[in-house]
């Protein structure tokens, strides 16, 4: 292989790498539907401004239930939460469960808990229908966060969902849950739940094709809370992690360090895959060059 041929091959490899980098970068970005009965527009606006790498679209579910097709056509990940209970929660939960069962991730946040069927009767919960069969947590019998919560950082496992998080606190809009069997809990709140047991802060559960991620804190602080007062720490980073993990269908680069769950098999990241392909191409080119050089010297 001549020097000019080698340079041409290297240039083609670099162009292929650049094209692949563009593909994997776009593949990592998720279209997120923000479903709620209240504060859906404000939450989508806040996340579009402060959670990089994804786009957020508000969906009002207060009286209307989106169709499964409308959700699968428009969104790669769904965020579901509520503010105050509402009668349409059951219908919404059924279609969101169907969405999850197509293999697309669902992220839930407070106050999802207060409409779960095992929440305190004082909330007049309506239940979330089929979604309660695949969500990660039950409530602790109350389902209405009200006490201050501080993340127990020492309880965190190394994972995409906890990457870059060093602290997280909430004055009153977090917690009140208990993990189900089969749920992977990646971090707990330092304070116990109402049953005196561990209160999961960051958790996910995989049931067949469905992956449901629970970040047990309210996402709508831009409207009802103040940074540094009602919440502090790595709030938006925690939400970004949830959407990153959901965009990867709860696999791929799911584990950062020690494995946290058998379903979350660590694989190469998008950039790692691209670099590996480039390296293999360079090695193949070098090998071909050596073979051609050997043939020339043997003449």
N, C-alpha and C positions, 0 to 999 in steps of 0.2 A: 504494500500500500504506500503510495506516494504521500509526501507531506500535505500537498493540496487536497488529496482525497481524504486524508485524516481530518484536516480542518473542516472540510465540507460535512463529514460525518458528525463531527463534534457540534457543528452549527445546527445540524438537523436534530441532534439529541437535545440541545438547548431549547430549540423551538418546540419540540415535543414536550419537554418539561414545562415550558411556559404555558402551553395549551392545557396540559394536565393540571397545572397549578390553578388555572382559572376554573376548570371543571370542578375540582375538589373544593375550591373556595365557595363556589356557588352552591355545591351540594350540601355544604355545612350550614347554609343559611336556611332558616325555617320561616314559613308563613304561619303566624300564630293567631288563632282566633280567640279573642277575649270574651268569654261568655259569662254573663251575670245579669241579675235583675236590676242592679244599680252600680254606678261608678265604672261601667265598662268603658265609656269614652275617655274618662279621666285617666284610668289605668293604662289604656292603650297609648294615650298621649305621653304619659310619664315614661313608659317602657320604650317607646320609639325614641325618646330623647336620651334615655340613660342606660338602656340595655343594648349594647352594640351587637351587630351580626345577624339580627332577625328583624322582621317587620310584624307589627301588631295591628289587628283590625278589630274594632269593637263590634259585639253582637248582643243585641238586646233580647234577653230571653224572659223578660218579666211576664209577658202574656202570650208570646208566640214561641213555638218550638221549631228550630231549623230542621230541615230534612237531612237525612244521612248523606244523600248525594251532594247537597249544598255544602256540607262540612268537608267531605272528602275531596270535592273539587277545589275548594278554596284554601284549605289549610293542611299543613304538615303536622302541626301540634295544636292542641287545644289547651287553653287555661280556663278552668272553671272555678268560680267562687260566687259568693252572694253577700248581700248586706241586708239583714232581716230575712226571715223565712217568707217563702211565697209558694202558692199552690201549684205553680207550673214546674216546680222542682222535680217531681216524679217523672213527668214526660221528658224533661230535659235530661235527667239522669239516664233514662232508657236509650235515648238517641246517642248520648255521649258514650255509653257502654258499647253500643253497636259500632261507633266510630273506633273505639279502642280495640275492638275485636277484629278490625280490618288490619291491625298491625301498626297503627299510628299512635303515638304517645299522647297521654293526657296528663296535665299538671293540675293539681288542685291546691287551693289555699284557703285560709280562713276567710269568711265564716261558713265554708262548706259544712263544717261540723254541726252547726246549729240546726240544720234541716235534715240531718241524718236520723233515721227512724229510731235509733237508740239514744237520742239526746233527751234532755229533761222535758217532760210534758209541758213545762211552763213556756217553752219555745213554740209550742204547737207545731212540731216538726211534721213535714209531709213525706219525708223519705225521698231518696234519690233513685228508687226503682232498681233496675238491673245493675247500676253502677256500684251499689253497695255490695254486690257479690265479688267485685274485682278490685275495690279500692284497698289501700294498704292498712288503714286504721279504723277501729271503732272509736267512739267517743269514750270518755271516762264516766259517762252517765249524765254529763251536763251539756257539753257541746257548745258552750258559750265562753270563749276566752275572756278573762276578766282580770287575772292577776299578772304581775310582772314576770317576765321570762328572760333568762340569760342563757345563752348557749353554753353547754358543758363541752368546752373545746377538747378536753382530755378524752371525751367519749367518741370523738370523730374518727372514722376510718378514712383511709386515703382513697379517694374516688373522684371521678369527674364532678359529682354533685357537691363535694366539699372542697374542691380545688380553690386555693386563694382565700379561703375564709379563715379569719383569725378571731373574729368576734361577731356577735349578733345579739341584740337585746330588743325587747319590746316592753312598753309600759303596760299594755293591757290587751293587745290584739294578737295573741299567739297561744298555742298549747291547748290542752284539754283533750288529749287523745290517748289511745292505747293500741299498740301494734297487734296485728293479726298473725296467726301462724302462717308462715311462708313469706312474711314481709322482711325485707332487708332494711334494718335501721342503721343509718350511717352516722347519726348524731342525735343526742337527746338534749332536752332542756335541763338545766341544772336543778330546777324545781320539779318535784314529783307531781303527778296528776292527782285528781281528786280521790283516787283509790290508793294513793300512797305508793304508786308504782312509777316506773320510768315513763316519761312523757316524750314520745318521739318528735324531734324537730325536723329532721330530714330523713325521708324513707321512700322506698319504692317497692312495688310488688309486680311480678310478672306472672300472668295466668294465661297459659296458651300463647296466643299472638298478642295479647293485651299487656301493655305496660302503663301503670298508673303511678305517678310520682306525687308525693305529698310534701309540700313545704308548708309547715304548720304555722304560718304567719300571714297576716292580711296583706294583699298586694296593693291596696288602694290608699296608701299613706299620703299620696300627693294631695288628697282631698280631706281625709279625716285625721291626719297626723302631721307632726312636725319633726323633721330630721334633727337628731340630737336630743330630742325631748321624748317623743312618743316611740321612736325607734332609733337605733344607732348601730354602728358596725358595718359589716359587709352585706348590707341589705340587697342592693341591686346586683352584687356579684352572685349572691345565692340564687336569685331568680335567673340570672344569665346562665348559671350552671345547669339549672333545671331545664331550660330551653335547649342548651347545647346537648345535654344528654338525650332529651326527647328527639331532637333533630337527627341524632345518630341511632334512632330507634332502640335506645337503651342498650346498645351493643357498641362495637367498634372500640374507640379509645375510652372505654368505660372505666377502667381501673387504672389509677395513677399510683403505682406502688403495689402494696399487698392486696391480693384479691379479696373483695368484700362479698362476692356472691358468685355462685357457680354459673349463673346465667349471664353474668357480666364478664365475658371472656376477653382478656386484654388482647388487642390486635394493634397493628401499626396505625398511627394517626395518618390523616390524609397527606400531610407533608412528609411524614416518614415513608409512606408508600411511594410518593413521587420521587423522593431522593433515592430510594432503593432501586426504582426503575431506571433512573439516570445512571446510578452506579453500575447496575448490571449491563446497561448499554455501553458504558465506557469500558468495562472489563471485556465485553465481547469484541469491541473494536480493537483493543490492545492485543487480545489473543489472535485476531485475524491478522493484525499487522505483523506479529511475531512469526506466524506461519508463513506469510508471504515473504518475510525477510529470510526465513530458513530456506525457502525454495530458491530464492535468488542466490544465496551464498553456495547452494549445493550444485549450481550449474557449472 
